[in-house]
């Protein structure tokens, strides 16, 4: 898991954003020793779930259209996107209209991950096996890269698949069961219309709590959808 010093892994992330307009963290690379993961629900042009694994000082990222499943029979399309800075794992707020990825972002799950094969080889070969320890996602998963097609136009399409273990369940769809943030307890609507952004940066010191909970410490929680 050696750090790659020969290229700027965050160049694409930086090129797509105007940090004078968006509250997203700047493109600062971190140390290459962490093992965090985060899943962010993102209501951009289409709502999807951004699945991110910390590796080599950045967050390796995939956009999962339907979100992660705990059902091993489900093979979820995961389009690999640009690497993100580690601070992005704490970002919850609203990307302004007109900016890249405009819309509210929720920290839907977070925790740690451990590779079950060499992560560099797995990423290169398109077969990354790992175990998650989160609030809502746990157990063994695999990311498998699909064969490229003309219509992909250079995009890397992967499949995110849950392995059968004690955490697996047929028909188990946590993205349907949970609709609040594990960081603040808010819904997407509350994030979109509340105080933003809610994240902490040592460099920029941008921290804000929901109006109703000003001054309180938000504790991670995995609440089910409220009855409608």
TORKOL-195500 format. One line per 5 residues: number of its first residue (from 1); their letters; for each residue x negated, y negated, z of N, C-alpha, C. Coordinates in Angstrom, 3 decimals. Each point is the difference from the previous one (the first is absolute). Layout:
N
NUM = A = X,Y,Z,X,Y,Z,X,Y,Z ~ ...
This chain:
228
1 = XXXXX = -0.828,1.202,0.000,0.828,-1.202,0.000,-0.865,-1.256,0.000 ~ -1.072,0.029,-0.754,-0.921,-1.118,-0.057,0.632,-1.188,-0.705 ~ -0.372,-1.197,0.443,0.550,-1.216,-0.579,-0.579,-0.246,-1.378 ~ 0.838,-0.357,-0.944,-0.432,-0.286,-1.358,-0.368,-1.466,-0.100 ~ -1.294,-0.323,-0.173,-0.461,-1.374,0.020,-0.147,-0.583,-1.394
6 = XXXXX = 0.118,0.809,-1.035,-0.312,-0.442,-1.352,1.130,-0.753,-0.684 ~ 1.226,0.007,0.566,1.095,-0.680,-0.664,0.959,-0.592,1.028 ~ 0.702,-1.017,-0.416,0.957,-0.676,0.867,1.325,0.728,-0.086 ~ 0.314,0.792,1.019,1.225,0.790,-0.015,1.250,-0.864,0.096 ~ -0.154,-1.248,0.443,1.158,-0.870,0.171,0.120,-1.059,-1.091
11 = XXXXX = -0.767,0.135,-1.078,0.032,-0.987,-1.086,1.391,-0.092,-0.622 ~ 0.643,1.138,-0.239,1.330,-0.010,-0.616,1.024,-0.596,0.957 ~ -0.098,0.340,1.271,0.896,-0.567,1.015,-0.113,-1.521,0.004 ~ -1.220,-0.512,-0.022,-0.238,-1.441,0.033,0.530,-0.680,-1.260 ~ -0.213,0.619,-1.151,0.383,-0.608,-1.274,1.520,-0.153,-0.140
16 = XXXXX = 0.770,0.835,0.682,1.456,-0.013,-0.155,0.702,-0.987,0.935 ~ -0.747,-0.662,0.898,0.651,-0.790,1.042,-0.593,-1.393,0.141 ~ 0.862,-0.948,0.362,-0.410,-1.357,0.333,0.144,-0.138,1.510 ~ -1.113,0.045,0.719,0.058,0.031,1.456,0.323,-1.361,0.615 ~ 0.148,-1.006,-0.857,0.502,-1.272,0.465,1.511,-0.025,0.069
21 = XXXXX = 0.643,0.997,-0.609,1.459,0.065,-0.047,0.574,1.214,0.719 ~ -0.702,1.124,-0.020,0.507,1.209,0.633,-0.601,0.168,1.391 ~ 0.786,0.499,0.981,-0.530,0.223,1.346,-0.780,1.300,0.135 ~ -0.155,0.748,-1.079,-0.724,1.270,0.054,-1.461,-0.232,0.405 ~ -0.624,0.969,0.676,-1.394,-0.143,0.421,-0.944,-0.151,-1.185
26 = XXXXX = -1.089,-0.714,0.212,-1.004,-0.184,-1.037,-0.772,1.272,-0.294 ~ -0.766,0.011,-1.105,-0.692,1.218,-0.459,-1.320,0.254,0.718 ~ 0.085,0.222,1.301,-1.205,0.281,0.782,-0.117,1.489,0.247 ~ -1.136,0.553,-0.383,-0.218,1.432,0.182,-0.439,0.295,1.432 ~ 0.482,1.114,0.550,-0.330,0.358,1.368,-1.055,1.079,0.079
31 = XXXXX = -0.236,0.461,1.212,-0.949,1.092,0.210,0.569,1.301,-0.546 ~ -0.895,0.905,-0.346,0.431,1.235,-0.669,0.113,1.173,0.978 ~ 0.496,-0.260,1.204,0.014,1.066,1.003,1.390,0.318,0.537 ~ 1.017,-0.758,-0.400,1.328,0.195,0.559,0.792,1.098,-0.679 ~ 1.147,0.332,0.587,0.856,1.050,-0.570,1.473,-0.338,0.176
36 = XXXXX = 0.345,-1.264,-0.181,1.391,-0.413,0.149,0.803,0.311,-1.258 ~ 1.313,0.090,0.161,0.885,0.048,-1.152,1.201,-0.878,0.308 ~ 0.641,-0.495,-1.037,1.203,-0.797,0.162,0.920,0.245,-1.186 ~ 1.295,-0.027,0.259,1.002,0.042,-1.060,0.816,-1.276,0.131 ~ 0.007,-0.816,-1.057,0.720,-1.265,0.017,1.165,0.052,-0.988
41 = XXXXX = 1.186,-0.248,0.507,1.171,-0.089,-0.866,-0.028,-1.379,-0.650 ~ 0.132,-0.039,-1.318,-0.221,-1.246,-0.742,1.164,-0.221,-0.965 ~ 0.771,-1.033,0.258,1.133,-0.329,-0.870,-0.445,-1.035,-1.026 ~ -0.743,0.452,-0.997,-0.427,-0.858,-1.104,1.081,0.068,-1.075 ~ -0.385,0.053,-1.286,1.023,0.133,-1.045,0.826,1.255,0.237
46 = XXXXX = -0.673,1.041,0.440,0.676,1.218,0.428,-0.547,0.390,1.361 ~ 0.893,0.424,0.893,-0.453,0.422,1.318,-0.772,1.303,-0.111 ~ -1.169,0.050,0.635,-0.829,1.192,0.006,-0.781,0.033,1.306 ~ -0.805,1.032,0.184,-0.797,0.149,1.201,-1.479,0.049,-0.404 ~ -0.802,-0.905,0.556,-1.438,-0.018,-0.272,-0.705,0.874,1.027
51 = XXXXX = -0.636,1.054,-0.487,-0.667,0.984,0.850,-1.496,-0.298,-0.038 ~ -0.614,-0.256,1.167,-1.392,-0.444,0.028,-0.832,0.813,0.991 ~ -1.169,0.441,-0.459,-0.942,0.750,0.813,-1.313,-0.766,0.089 ~ -0.483,-0.225,1.218,-1.269,-0.697,0.167,-1.164,0.905,-0.413 ~ -0.834,-0.532,-0.907,-1.174,0.745,-0.457,-1.001,-0.961,-0.620
56 = XXXXX = -1.253,0.124,0.382,-1.077,-0.795,-0.588,0.201,-1.501,0.216 ~ 0.568,-0.371,1.138,0.141,-1.401,0.342,1.187,-0.709,-0.623 ~ 0.863,0.752,-0.689,1.207,-0.580,-0.614,1.170,0.948,0.237 ~ 1.179,-0.426,-0.427,1.174,0.871,0.018,0.257,0.503,-1.415 ~ -0.232,1.296,-0.232,0.365,0.610,-1.278,1.528,0.044,-0.045
61 = XXXXX = 0.580,-0.412,-1.125,1.433,-0.269,-0.011,0.742,0.663,-1.155 ~ 1.213,0.447,0.311,0.909,0.583,-0.986,1.394,-0.570,0.223 ~ 0.710,-0.319,-1.070,1.393,-0.432,0.089,0.888,1.223,-0.201 ~ 0.737,0.367,1.043,0.856,1.192,-0.028,1.443,-0.461,-0.168 ~ 0.549,0.242,-1.179,1.309,-0.550,-0.359,1.079,0.362,1.013
66 = XXXXX = 0.148,1.268,0.314,1.061,0.448,0.909,-0.476,0.125,1.441 ~ -1.282,-0.222,0.225,-0.541,0.111,1.342,-0.414,1.415,0.348 ~ -0.826,0.173,1.032,-0.459,1.330,0.416,1.155,0.872,0.487 ~ -0.102,1.283,-0.265,1.004,0.965,0.438,-0.668,1.046,0.886 ~ 0.764,0.564,0.922,-0.481,1.114,0.823,0.504,1.337,-0.537
71 = XXXXX = 0.628,-0.038,-1.152,0.507,1.196,-0.665,-1.055,0.482,-1.004 ~ -0.623,1.162,0.226,-1.050,0.490,-0.894,0.447,0.217,-1.444 ~ 1.291,0.099,-0.235,0.483,0.210,-1.367,0.010,-1.309,-0.802 ~ -0.169,-1.122,0.678,0.040,-1.307,-0.653,-1.403,-0.443,-0.414 ~ -0.168,-0.290,-1.278,-1.279,-0.511,-0.502,0.224,-1.458,-0.379
76 = XXXXX = -0.476,-0.906,0.835,0.292,-1.401,-0.159,-1.053,-0.701,-0.867 ~ 0.456,-0.683,-1.037,-0.905,-0.750,-0.857,-0.690,-1.088,0.813 ~ -1.332,-0.053,-0.084,-0.803,-0.987,0.720,-0.973,-0.628,-0.997 ~ 0.276,-1.237,-0.394,-0.839,-0.683,-0.980,-1.144,-0.691,0.736 ~ -1.228,0.345,-0.340,-1.146,-0.609,0.672,-0.097,-1.467,-0.389
81 = XXXXX = -0.172,-0.857,1.008,-0.109,-1.435,-0.226,-1.377,-0.470,0.452 ~ -0.204,-1.320,-0.007,-1.301,-0.538,0.382,-0.279,0.229,1.487 ~ -1.278,0.101,0.345,-0.392,0.096,1.403,0.409,-1.283,0.725 ~ 0.370,0.141,1.269,0.398,-1.137,0.828,-0.963,-0.142,1.185 ~ -0.160,-1.216,0.537,-0.858,-0.172,1.176,0.610,0.668,1.220
86 = XXXXX = -0.835,0.366,0.968,0.489,0.694,1.187,1.043,-0.826,0.751 ~ -0.156,-1.315,0.016,0.961,-0.853,0.706,1.407,0.130,-0.561 ~ 0.109,0.443,-1.238,1.329,0.133,-0.603,0.846,1.022,0.755 ~ -0.663,0.919,0.693,0.728,1.002,0.769,0.832,-0.595,1.120 ~ -0.287,-1.243,0.390,0.769,-0.674,1.030,0.939,-1.062,-0.538
91 = XXXXX = 0.120,-0.070,-1.335,0.827,-1.052,-0.599,1.461,0.395,-0.044 ~ 0.826,-0.841,0.603,1.444,0.122,-0.100,0.556,-1.409,-0.141 ~ 0.684,-0.260,-1.088,0.504,-1.344,-0.246,0.579,-0.091,-1.395 ~ -0.031,-1.198,-0.562,0.601,-0.242,-1.308,-1.031,-0.583,-0.953 ~ -0.167,0.642,-1.146,-0.820,-0.539,-1.075,0.885,-0.975,-0.766
96 = XXXXX = -0.430,-1.247,-0.164,0.873,-1.030,-0.578,0.417,0.289,-1.438 ~ 1.167,-0.541,-0.351,0.511,0.108,-1.360,-0.991,-0.615,-0.977 ~ -0.217,0.679,-1.116,-0.943,-0.470,-1.005,-1.390,0.575,0.147 ~ -0.292,0.595,1.171,-1.296,0.629,0.219,0.071,1.497,-0.315 ~ -1.152,0.608,-0.211,-0.075,1.424,-0.321,0.623,0.822,1.127
101 = XXXXX = 0.963,0.860,-0.354,0.651,0.857,0.996,0.961,-0.742,0.906 ~ 0.577,-1.094,-0.466,0.880,-0.826,0.832,1.107,0.816,0.651 ~ 0.227,-0.257,1.291,1.040,0.692,0.735,-0.464,0.377,1.399 ~ 0.908,0.469,0.857,-0.355,0.373,1.368,-0.771,1.314,0.072 ~ -0.881,0.072,1.001,-0.826,1.186,0.236,0.156,0.417,1.459
106 = XXXXX = 0.314,1.279,0.213,0.179,0.558,1.342,-1.065,1.057,0.287 ~ -0.498,0.015,1.228,-0.868,1.109,0.417,0.915,1.138,0.430 ~ 0.227,0.923,-0.932,0.969,1.073,0.218,-0.602,1.127,0.843 ~ -1.286,0.247,-0.139,-0.689,0.990,0.833,-1.479,-0.333,0.039 ~ -0.669,0.446,1.027,-1.440,-0.199,0.134,-0.560,1.068,0.928
111 = XXXXX = -1.306,0.197,-0.072,-0.653,0.994,0.836,-1.398,0.278,-0.510 ~ -0.438,1.245,0.157,-1.319,0.405,-0.472,0.126,1.195,-0.930 ~ -1.030,0.210,-0.807,-0.023,1.140,-0.910,-1.339,0.690,0.091 ~ -0.029,1.269,-0.333,-1.248,0.750,-0.062,-0.045,0.805,-1.291 ~ -1.114,-0.087,-0.728,-0.114,0.755,-1.253,-0.159,1.488,0.280
116 = XXXXX = 0.603,0.822,-0.853,-0.138,1.446,0.107,-0.939,0.551,-1.068 ~ -0.452,-0.891,-0.886,-1.105,0.312,-0.907,-0.818,-1.276,-0.140 ~ -1.151,0.061,-0.674,-0.821,-1.193,-0.145,0.800,-1.084,-0.722 ~ 0.224,-1.159,0.635,0.881,-0.997,-0.612,-0.530,-0.581,-1.301 ~ -1.314,-0.175,-0.106,-0.562,-0.521,-1.243,0.189,0.992,-1.148
121 = XXXXX = -0.259,1.276,0.294,0.215,1.025,-1.025,1.485,0.126,-0.326 ~ 0.843,-0.071,1.028,1.435,0.119,-0.215,0.539,-1.117,-0.873 ~ -0.460,-1.238,0.252,0.440,-1.132,-0.820,-0.518,0.117,-1.424 ~ -1.238,0.468,-0.144,-0.594,0.133,-1.334,0.671,1.114,-0.803 ~ 0.295,1.115,0.651,0.590,1.146,-0.686,1.522,-0.094,-0.109
126 = XXXXX = 0.585,-0.905,0.770,1.453,-0.113,-0.025,0.699,1.031,0.850 ~ -0.591,0.359,1.134,0.583,0.999,0.896,-0.439,-0.340,1.422 ~ 0.721,-0.926,0.634,-0.363,-0.485,1.325,0.934,0.603,1.041 ~ -0.562,0.820,0.890,0.768,0.646,1.063,-0.288,-0.705,1.318 ~ 1.055,-0.237,0.801,-0.200,-0.746,1.239,1.121,0.278,0.991
131 = XXXXX = -0.243,-0.408,1.241,0.988,0.166,1.077,0.318,-1.373,0.581 ~ 1.284,-0.282,0.217,0.433,-1.283,0.541,0.422,0.139,1.454 ~ -0.304,-1.043,0.770,0.450,-0.103,1.388,0.670,-1.363,0.141 ~ 1.306,-0.050,-0.249,0.711,-1.260,0.023,1.219,0.040,0.899 ~ 0.803,-1.050,-0.052,1.245,-0.040,0.755,1.086,0.814,-0.705
136 = XXXXX = -0.008,-0.037,-1.336,1.049,0.647,-0.777,-0.528,1.066,-0.954 ~ -1.244,-0.104,-0.365,-0.629,0.986,-0.882,-1.103,0.721,0.750 ~ 0.090,1.328,0.013,-1.016,0.823,0.656,-0.223,1.267,-0.806 ~ -1.141,0.625,0.219,-0.290,1.258,-0.658,-0.802,-0.149,-1.276 ~ -0.046,1.082,-0.771,-0.878,0.096,-1.157,0.699,-0.428,-1.294
141 = XXXXX = -0.747,-0.757,-0.810,0.473,-0.480,-1.292,-1.090,0.202,-1.037 ~ 0.351,-0.161,-1.252,-0.979,0.009,-1.075,0.420,-1.030,-1.043 ~ -0.988,-0.689,-0.551,0.198,-0.890,-1.143,-0.666,0.654,-1.203 ~ 0.778,0.260,-1.035,-0.501,0.677,-1.198,0.156,-0.926,-1.200 ~ -1.107,-0.243,-0.707,0.066,-0.875,-1.173,0.554,0.752,-1.199
146 = XXXXX = 0.947,-0.641,-0.691,0.596,0.601,-1.182,-0.886,-0.238,-1.223 ~ 0.174,0.826,-1.015,-0.754,-0.179,-1.237,0.443,-1.300,-0.671 ~ -0.963,-0.804,-0.478,0.370,-1.279,-0.625,0.773,0.198,-1.299 ~ 0.932,-0.922,-0.255,0.789,-0.001,-1.228,-0.104,-1.381,-0.642 ~ 0.283,-0.075,-1.299,-0.069,-1.275,-0.702,0.897,-1.049,0.646
151 = XXXXX = 1.202,0.433,0.366,0.974,-0.937,0.550,-0.381,-0.530,1.380 ~ -1.008,0.606,0.633,-0.449,-0.484,1.304,-0.767,-1.314,-0.109 ~ -0.543,-0.278,-1.180,-0.730,-1.253,-0.260,-1.090,-0.271,1.032 ~ -0.758,1.030,0.297,-1.130,-0.145,0.908,0.336,0.164,1.469 ~ 1.281,0.088,0.339,0.365,0.186,1.399,-0.353,1.414,0.456
156 = XXXXX = -0.380,0.125,1.246,-0.257,1.311,0.585,1.245,0.443,0.762 ~ 0.683,0.991,-0.529,1.175,0.554,0.668,-0.393,1.225,0.807 ~ 0.356,-0.019,1.267,-0.254,1.109,0.906,1.336,0.526,0.515 ~ -0.049,1.148,0.679,1.161,0.535,0.702,-0.348,0.132,1.474 ~ 0.867,-0.531,0.862,-0.166,0.137,1.444,0.909,1.135,0.469
161 = XXXXX = -0.607,1.036,0.598,0.747,1.213,0.336,-0.266,0.384,1.456 ~ 1.055,0.292,0.737,-0.129,0.494,1.372,-0.292,1.491,-0.033 ~ -0.991,0.434,0.768,-0.295,1.425,0.125,0.926,0.613,1.062 ~ 0.268,1.275,-0.131,0.907,0.649,0.941,-0.732,0.278,1.313 ~ 0.472,-0.628,1.069,-0.572,0.187,1.335,1.084,-0.315,1.027
166 = XXXXX = -0.374,-0.176,1.263,0.984,-0.232,1.059,0.757,-1.317,-0.162 ~ -0.545,-0.920,-0.785,0.638,-1.310,-0.180,0.869,-0.061,-1.256 ~ -0.055,1.032,-0.805,0.765,0.015,-1.247,1.454,0.371,0.266 ~ 0.873,-0.445,-0.904,1.403,0.357,0.125,0.708,-0.136,-1.332 ~ 0.724,1.004,-0.406,0.737,-0.061,-1.259,1.063,-1.083,0.086
171 = XXXXX = -0.009,-0.893,-0.961,0.967,-1.090,-0.018,-0.309,-1.111,0.981 ~ -1.171,0.036,0.638,-0.363,-1.010,0.998,-0.555,-1.241,-0.696 ~ 0.756,-1.070,-0.002,-0.380,-1.239,-0.674,-0.083,-1.141,1.011 ~ -1.159,-0.221,0.599,-0.117,-1.033,1.040,0.281,-1.411,-0.504 ~ -0.200,-0.257,-1.299,0.277,-1.342,-0.513,1.501,-0.301,-0.005
176 = XXXXX = 0.818,1.035,0.067,1.446,-0.184,0.106,0.435,-0.078,1.466 ~ -0.797,0.595,0.885,0.349,0.024,1.419,-0.415,-1.266,0.734 ~ -1.057,-0.645,-0.442,-0.551,-1.146,0.708,-0.035,-1.226,-0.903 ~ 0.525,-1.114,0.491,0.010,-1.215,-0.819,-0.552,-1.210,0.746 ~ -0.762,0.247,1.074,-0.589,-1.096,0.760,-1.516,0.111,0.032
181 = XXXXX = -0.635,-1.097,0.336,-1.458,-0.051,0.102,-0.489,0.673,1.281 ~ -1.062,0.791,-0.096,-0.580,0.580,1.206,-0.812,-1.042,0.766 ~ -0.271,-1.130,-0.620,-0.787,-1.057,0.632,0.888,-0.995,0.747 ~ 1.109,-0.434,-0.616,0.830,-1.053,0.598,1.430,0.432,0.289 ~ 0.421,1.169,-0.527,1.370,0.458,0.209,1.013,-0.679,-0.906
186 = XXXXX = -0.465,-0.811,-0.974,0.916,-0.757,-0.858,0.376,0.776,-1.258 ~ 1.155,-0.357,-0.565,0.413,0.518,-1.295,-0.628,-0.862,-1.091 ~ 0.130,0.441,-1.250,-0.516,-0.789,-1.114,0.690,-1.356,-0.068 ~ 1.311,-0.034,0.254,0.747,-1.255,-0.044,-0.501,-0.971,1.066 ~ -0.289,0.527,1.202,-0.509,-0.847,1.074,-1.399,-0.528,-0.322
191 = XXXXX = -0.814,0.822,-0.646,-1.326,-0.447,-0.405,0.110,-1.103,-1.043 ~ 0.887,0.206,-0.969,0.140,-0.963,-1.089,0.493,-1.358,0.484 ~ 0.866,-0.012,1.013,0.605,-1.254,0.427,-0.509,-0.483,1.358 ~ -0.986,0.705,0.579,-0.535,-0.399,1.290,-1.295,-0.773,-0.129 ~ -0.705,-0.124,1.111,-1.300,-0.668,-0.002,-1.014,0.869,-0.720
196 = XXXXX = -0.803,-0.568,-0.879,-1.017,0.745,-0.739,-1.267,-0.831,-0.083 ~ -1.145,0.663,-0.146,-0.206,1.445,0.035,-0.195,0.515,1.420 ~ 0.122,1.302,0.216,-0.273,0.623,1.288,-1.210,0.901,-0.157 ~ -1.144,-0.559,0.208,-1.245,0.774,-0.036,-1.071,-0.828,0.671 ~ -1.079,0.625,0.410,-1.066,-0.672,0.713,-1.310,0.153,-0.743
201 = XXXXX = -0.648,-1.109,-0.276,-1.301,0.003,-0.642,-0.987,-0.731,0.894 ~ -1.128,0.615,0.288,-1.010,-0.654,0.817,-0.508,-1.272,-0.686 ~ 0.019,0.035,-1.338,-0.520,-1.130,-0.749,1.011,-1.134,-0.082 ~ 1.287,0.338,-0.247,0.989,-1.039,-0.263,0.993,-0.219,1.135 ~ 0.054,0.924,0.970,0.855,-0.157,1.172,1.457,-0.269,-0.354
206 = XXXXX = 0.537,0.732,-0.954,1.411,-0.163,-0.369,0.826,1.039,0.740 ~ 0.696,-0.433,1.032,0.828,0.914,0.776,1.345,-0.640,0.270 ~ 1.060,0.747,-0.197,1.340,-0.522,0.267,0.885,1.143,0.412 ~ 0.893,-0.220,0.956,0.934,1.030,0.449,1.397,-0.366,-0.454 ~ 0.910,0.976,-0.083,1.383,-0.304,-0.362,0.595,-1.028,0.958
211 = XXXXX = 0.890,-0.853,-0.478,0.569,-1.065,0.820,0.605,0.532,1.294 ~ 0.708,1.122,-0.105,0.700,0.533,1.174,-0.950,0.601,1.017 ~ -1.273,0.211,-0.411,-0.936,0.676,0.896,-1.251,-0.835,0.206 ~ 0.126,-1.297,-0.106,-1.140,-0.895,0.133,-0.699,0.224,1.333 ~ -1.321,0.200,-0.069,-0.796,0.177,1.195,-0.070,1.434,0.478
216 = XXXXX = 0.829,0.882,-0.548,-0.014,1.406,0.402,-0.984,0.787,-0.830 ~ -0.491,1.085,0.528,-0.900,0.874,-0.731,0.809,1.081,-0.694 ~ -0.087,0.023,-1.328,0.752,0.998,-0.762,-0.686,1.339,0.106 ~ 0.718,1.019,0.465,-0.559,1.337,0.142,0.474,0.883,-1.147 ~ -0.906,0.839,-0.532,0.427,0.904,-1.073,1.136,0.896,0.472
221 = XXXXX = 0.973,0.173,-0.873,1.089,0.898,0.340,0.582,0.570,-1.283 ~ 0.588,1.169,0.102,0.547,0.680,-1.179,1.500,0.134,0.161 ~ 0.709,-1.096,-0.178,1.445,0.020,0.197,0.710,0.487,-1.251 ~ 1.055,0.756,0.193,0.812,0.478,-1.123,0.826,-1.154,-0.549 ~ 0.519,0.187,-1.215,0.912,-0.999,-0.559,1.198,-0.187,0.923
226 = XXX = 0.390,-1.231,0.135,1.193,-0.257,0.808,1.223,0.406,-0.814 ~ 1.040,0.435,0.685,1.221,0.446,-0.687,0.671,-1.188,-0.656 ~ 0.492,0.224,-1.208,0.642,-1.080,-0.763,1.522,0.169,0.101
